[in-house]
Amino acid sequence: MYENGQPNNGSFHGESYKGFTQTFEINRLKHEHLESIDGYYTESSGIQALQFRTNLRISELMGYDDKGIKFTLAVEGKKIIGLHGSTQSNIFSLGAYFNSATPIRMEVRGGKEGKEWDDGADHEGVTKIHVRGGLKGIQYIQFEYVKDGLLKNGSVHGSISGGGFTPAFEIKHDEQECLVSVEGYYDEATRVIQGLQFKTNMNTSKLMGYKKGKKFSISANVMKIIGFHGYAEKNLSSLGAYFTTLSPMKSECQGATKGGDLWDDGAFEGVRKVYVYYEHNYIMFISFDYQNDGQAEKRDHGYKDGFTGQEAEVTRSVFNLQFVVDYPNEYITSVEGTFSTESDMWITTLTFKTSQGRISQKFGNEHLGDQRILLESKGCALVGFHGRSDDSVLLAIGAYFYPMQQPSPDAKKLDAKGGHGGASWDDGSFEGVRKIYIGLSQNAVAFVKFMYYKDARMVFGDDHGNKNQLFGVQEFELNYPMEYVTSVEGSYDNKSGAITMLRFITNRQTSQDFGLATTSSFAHHKVDHMIVGFHGKSSNMLLHKIGVDVIPI
């Protein structure tokens, strides 16, 4: 719990010295908050199990499966800020206190000419955007919102007099489409926004207006826009937005509707690996490696009986196969399969598709199964699974979906280069690079971290590698925005798979060589482009690969 911005530990309720202990931590730094609690109770013994849902993910079921009567503590559009209940020898009942989830206000981009306007932040989303443009730039803008499940027309901001183009951009809120970012151009001479382009998790609008003036961006990672504010008079002078954190969506289970035990992994950042064990007639066991705060978390379901193996193999007629996802550069976008209804219902095949267009092999027996399974939501990634299984077969499967922010059409990702090994990471794309931190071990680059610039503020990327090395951490600082990185050069060792040297070149200078060069070398550079983000692979000791995101200068 938090009180006045500081952690506040609540008291223990019930007998804390008995049984097992499970913990679910909510990351307040990522604007995560508790939205609901599902539980099961019996009249005689009280609460048997609890499961916690935040705006970002869902905990595993804590307790004794789904025994008893189910209850839910939730209020639409509000967050849980406190709990109350009753205890005997255990927790007998549970209640909650709720408060409105506070949206994040992003200040205006552009000038402050004319009157200030504010549509507010009490909406579920944006459904339509009307823009009129003229010779001087954007004349007016108007938004249509969803509020309490109903359509609401916002006011017109700017002047409706005069002619000009009036394009509209529609967002299908009822199909889980949401507005995630706005890019635009502002002319400091006329103090008028010249052009606007809107992006959802599914589509990107055409540029409404002109590419004239200074470019700006309104976006926040893992959030959607629910309202706008700004300044306008005869023309639109500036635009700002309100954001709220995106919540995962849960599909229904497909397959058997009864039998076996329900399981629910909840929602994570992404899926890194899928393991499937199957016999000739059905899928026996499925397992997932999820990404959670930079670490892999494994969840197992079904009957495994000790079968192991890293590649496809046949052991006592049981096939053990894996499908590896290159997270965070790649997401699972759909799962197709079949299940049988001829006698006992069980899943007979599963196939996984990714955002890179890759398709796994068909796990299971393609000649069996008379009903189709499809887990898919347009513009979304699969970030978790739930289902039903018994001690010998997978009976049903469902998924959690999270809207994927579409990459900027201007940004291009250059493949990571270097040695083998390590786990993938990706900082994403920004407006520019402000500072680079490099840590060296005796023979290699052990650590990198980048400070970026976006939306008029500094943004730190995550730590990649191990910075607790003997030779400390060195820094390379740029005079942003006048200075920007144009290329990265380096070398790596084939035997260890580690990058041994990095060199950064800007439009004004070349950095020192960080590390010692070896024979295998690489360079990242695209003519007339600047580097605005980094990705790669690293282990808990070394940096193995590095790649870049570039945009036109």
N, C-alpha and C positions, 0 to 999 in steps of 0.2 A: 504494500500500500504506500501511497505518497500523501503527504500533508504539507502544505505551504512549500511545495517544490522539493521536499526532502523525504527520503525513505522513512517509513514509520512501520515498525514491526508490530503486528497484532499479537494477541495472546494465543496460546494453545487452547483448543477447545476439544474436549474428550480426553481419553487416556493415551498419551503420546509414547508410552513405553511398550506398547503391544504391536505385533504385526509388522507389515511392511511400510516403507515410507517412499512416496513418489513426489516429485517436484515438477511444477510447470512454471517457467519464468517468462514474464511479459517484458518485452524490450521497449521501454518508454522512449529511448533515444530514436527509435524508428517510428514514433508516433503510434505505437501499438497500444490498444486498450481492450479491456474485457467487455464483450458484448452480451454473452449469455452463458448459462450453465445448464446442462442436461444432467439429470440424475435418476436413480432408481431407488425406491424404498419399499419396505414391508411394514405392515401395521405393528408387528411384534418386535422387530429389530431396528427399525429406523432406516437410515440411508445406507444402501449397499454399494453404490458406485456413483462417480461423478465424472463429467467430461466438460472441459472449459473451451469456449469458442471466443477468439479475439477477432478484430477486424482483419487480421492477417492469416491466422491459422487456427487449427483445432488440436487440442491435446489428445493423447491416447486416453482410452477409458481407464480410469483409476478406481480399482475396487474389484468387485466380483461379477464381472460381465454385466448382462442386462437382466438381472434377477429382480423381480418385484414390479411395482407400478412406476411408469415413467412420468417425470415432471420436467418442466422447463422454466427457468427464470430468465425472462427477456422482455424488453420493451422496445418496439421498433424505433430506430433512430436515436437510441440513448445508450449510454455506457454504464457499466456497473462500477460504483465508486466505494461500496462498502457492503459487508455481509452481516447477517444476524441469524440466530437460530436457537436450538435447545440441545442439550446433551444429557445423557445418562452415563453409561459406561462407554458409549460411542456417540457419534453425531446422530441425533434423532430427527431433527428438522433443519431446514436451511431457507433463508430469505435473503433478499438483496435490496440495496439502495441504488437508485439510478439518477443519472444526470445527463443532460444533452452533450453529445460528442462535439467538442469545440473544433470548428474548421480552422484551417490555416489561411491567413490573409497574405497574399503576395502583392507588394506595392506596385504602383503603376509603372509602365514602361512608356516613355515619351515625355511630353511636357505637361504643364498645368494651366493651359489657356482655357478660358471659359468657365463654365459651372461644373462643380464636382457632382457626380451622380453615383448611385450605389444600388444595384439590384438586390443586394442582400445575399445571405448564404444559407437560407432556410429552404433549400431545394434538394430533391433527390438526384437531379441531373439536368443536363441541357439537351433539348430535343431538336431545335432548329435555330439557325443563325441567318439573319438578313443583313446584307451590307450594301450600301449605295456608295459608289465611287464617282468622282468627277474629275475635272481638270486639276484641281488643287490637291487631290488626295481623297481620303475616305470622308464622305459627307455625313453619314450617320450609320449607326449599328443598332440592331435590335435582337434580343434573344427570347426564345421560347423555352420555358422550363417545365419540369415535372415537380409538383408540390402536393404532398399527401395523396399521391397516385393520380392527380388530375393535371391537365395541361394548364399552364399559366403564361400569358403574354407579358413580357417585360416592356418597359417604356422604350420609346425611340430616343436615342442619344445622338444629338447633332441636328442638322437642318434637313427638313424634308422638301424644301423648295429647290427648284432647278432640276435639270435633267441629269442623266448619267446612267451607268450600268447598275443593276440591282440583283446580283446573284444571291442564291440561298444555298445553305448547306444543311442537309437533314441528317439527324443522328437517331438511329433506331433503338431508343431506350428500352422498349419492350423485348428486344432481342439481345440484351446485355451489352449493347454498344455504348461506350462512354467517351467523353471528351477528355483527352489527357494532356494536350499541349497546344500552344498558339505561337506561331512565328510571325514576325512583322518587320516593317521598315518605317523609320521615323526620320523626317526631314527637319533638321534643326533650324534651317533658314526660314521655312514657312511655319514651323511648329505644328505640323499636321502629319498624322500617320498616313503613309502612302499605300501600303499594301498589307494584307493579312492572309495567313494560311492556317487552317485548323486541322488537327490530327486527332483521330480516335484510335482505340485499340484495333479497329478494323479497316479504316479508310483514312485517306488524306484528301482534303479539298483542293481545288485549283487555287492558285494565287489570286486573291481578289484585290486588284489594284496594280501597283507598280513596284518594281525592285529599285527603289530610289531612296537614298539616305542610309542611316545606320541601322543595321539589322539587330533585332532583339528577340528574346525567347521567353515564354511564360510556361514553365513546366516544373514538376516536382516528381521525383522518382516514386513509383508505386502509389500514385495518387490520381484522383480524377477531379476535374473542375466542376463545381456545382453553382457557381455564381460569378458575376463580374462587377467591376466598378471602374471609374475613370473620370476624365475631364472632356467636355465637349461644348461647342457653341455652334458656329456655322459649319464646323468640321470636327472630326474626332481627333482630339489632341493626345490622348493617352488611354491605356488599357491596363487594368490589373485584374486579379482573379482570386477566388476563394477555392481552396482544395480540401478534400477529405480523403482519407485512406481507402483504397479499394478493398473490398471483401471478397473472399473466394466463394464460388458457387458450387453447390453440391447436387449431383445428379442422382436419380433413382437407381437402385440396384437393378441389374438386368440378369436374368437367369432364374433360379429357383426362388420362390417366395416364402418357403418354409423349410424347416429342417436345418441341421447343423447349428453352428454358432455364428452370430454376427460379429464382425470385426471392423474397426474403423481406424485407419492410420492418421486421419486429419490432413490438413493442408500444410505444405512446406514451400520452400523457395523454388524447388524443381526436383526432377528425378534424374539420377545419375546412372543407375543400372537396374536392369530387370533380370531376375533369374526365374526360369520356368522348368519344372520337373513334370513329365507326363508319361503315361503309359500309352498303349495303342488305342485305348478307347476314351480316355479323359485326362484332364489336367489334375495332377495330384497336389501340387504345391507351387506357390508363387511367392517371390520375395522381392523387395524393393530397397535400393539404396537411395535415400533422399538427401537433399542438400538443406542443412539447417545451420544458419550462422557460421558458414564456412567449414562445417564439419559434416561428414556422412553419417546418417542414422539408418540402421537396417530394421526392416519389419518383415517377419516371416508368417506365412499363412498356409495351412493345409498339412499334408502328410509328406515328410521328407525322409525319415527313417535312415539318416546318416549318409545318404548318397552325396558324393562330392565330385568336384571336377571343374577345371577352368575352361575347358573347351567342350564341344559337343561330344558326348560319349554314350555308350549303351551299357548299362549295368543292370543285370537281371530284368531286361526288357524295359528299363526306365531311362528315358532320355533327359539329360541335364543340359540346358542351354542358357546362354546369356545374351542380352542385348545392351550394349554400352552407349550411353548418350553423352555427347561432348558438351555437357553443361559447363559454363553458362552461355556458350555460343549456340547451343541447340536445345530445343524443348520437345517433349512429346506433345503432339497436337491431337492425336486421335488413337483410339483402340477399336479394332474390329474383331469380331469373333463369332462363334456359333455355340449353341447349347442344345442338348438333346431333351426331348419331352416324351420319348417312346416308352420309357419305363421310369427309372429314377432320373430326376433332372440333374444334369451336370454340364459343366462347360467343357467343350470338346476342342476348340481352337481359339487362339488369340494372336493378333498381329498388331504391331506398334508402328505408328508413323510419326515423323519428326518435322520440325520447322525447316530443316535443311532439305526436305524432300526425300529423306532416307526411309526405307521400309524394312522392318525386321523380317526374318523368315517367318513362316506360319508355324507357330508352336501348336502341336497337337495333331489330330487325325482329321485331315481335310475331307475325308469321305463320310464322316459322321456329323450329326447335328442337323436339326431341321428348323431351328429358329436362329435369327441373326441378332448379333450384339453390335451396337455402335455407341461408343462414348466419344462425343465430339461437341464443341461449341465454337462457332466461327470467331476468329480473332483471339482465341484463348489458348493457354497452355494447360496441360494436365499437371497438377502439382501435388496430388495425393490420391489414394485409393481407399475404398471401403468395400465390404462384401460379406459373403456368407460361405463357410466351409465346415466340413466335419473332419474326422481323423483319417480320411482316405481320399477326399476329392474336393476340388473347388466347385462350389455350387452357384455362386452369383458374384458379380463385380460391378462396382460403380466408381465414380471419380469426382474429384474436386477440380474446378477450373479457375484460372486466374487470367484476367485480360492481359494480353501482351502489348506493350507499347511498341508501335511500329517504328523502325529506325528512320532517322531523317533521310529524305531522298538525296540530300547534299553529302551526307557522311558515307564514307567507304571504309570498309574494314580490310586491312592488309593482313594476310595470314601470319601467324606467329612463326618465328624461326629460332633455331637453336638445337639443343640436344634432346635426348629422350628422357622420359620420366616426368614426375610431377603431376599435380591436379590442376585443372583449368581454372582461371579466374578472369574477370572482365570488369574493369572500372566503368565502362560505358563511354559516351561522347560528351564533351563539354564545349565551352567557348574558347578555351585556351589553357596552356600550362603555365603555372606560376613558379613552382619549385619542384626539384627532383631530389630524393634522398636515396643514397646508394650505400649499402653495407658490404664489406669485403671480408671473406675468410682468407686463409693462406693462399689458396689456389683458384678461387672462383668468386663470382658475385653471389652473395648469400641473401641479399635483401634489397628490395626496391619499394618505394612509396612515392606517390605523386600528389602534389597540391594543384588543384585545378581552379578555374574561374568560371562561374556560371550564375546568371541572374543577379549580377551585382554583388556577389559574395564568394568567399573562398570555400572550396569543397575539398576535403581530404579523401583520397582513395584509401582502400584497406592496406594493411601490411601484407607484403608478399615475400615469403621466405622467412629467414630467421635473423633478426637484428641484434641478437645477443652474441655478437662475434668479437673476437679479440681486437680487431683493428677499428672498431667503432663505425659510425655512420658519417659519410661525407655528403655535402649539399651542393647543388648547382641551381642558382636562382636566376630567373629571367625578369627583364624589365617589361612585364606585361602591362598594357596591350601593345606597346610599340614593338616588342620583341616576341617571337614565337618560334617553336621548334619546327624545322623543315625536314630533318632526317635523323635517323638513329643508326649507328654502325656498331658492330660488335663481333665477337668471336666466341667459340665454344669448343669444349673438349669432347670428342666422340666417345672416349672411354668412360668418363664419369657422367656424361650427359648434361654437364653444367655449363652455363654461360660464364666465361672467364674474363670478359672485358666488355664495357659499354662506352660509347662516345656519342654525345649529343651535339647536333649542329643546328644553330638558329640563323635567322636572317641577319644577325649582327656578329656572331662569334661562334667558336668551336670550343667545347668543353675539354678539360683534360681527359686522358684515358683512365677510366675507373677500372682497375684490374690489369691483368697481363694478357696480351694478345697471343692467340694460338693459331694453328694453320687453318682451321675451319672458320670461315668468316661469313658475315651477312650484312645487308644494309636495307633499311626501310626508307623509301623516298618516292614521292610522286610529284612530278613537275607541276608547279603553280598550285600546290596544296600545302596546308599546314597541319601538324599533328595536334589533335585535340583529345586524345584518349589512348589508353594502353590496355592490352590484354596479354595473356600468356599462360605459362604453366610454372608452378613452383612446388617444392616439397617443404617439409618443416625445417629444412637445413639450407637449401640452395634454390637459385633461380635457374630454370631449365630452358624456357622459351620466352620470347617477347614479341608482341605484335602491336600494331598501332591502328587508330582510327584517324582518318584525314578528311578535311573539307577544303573546298577551293579557297584560295587566299582572296 
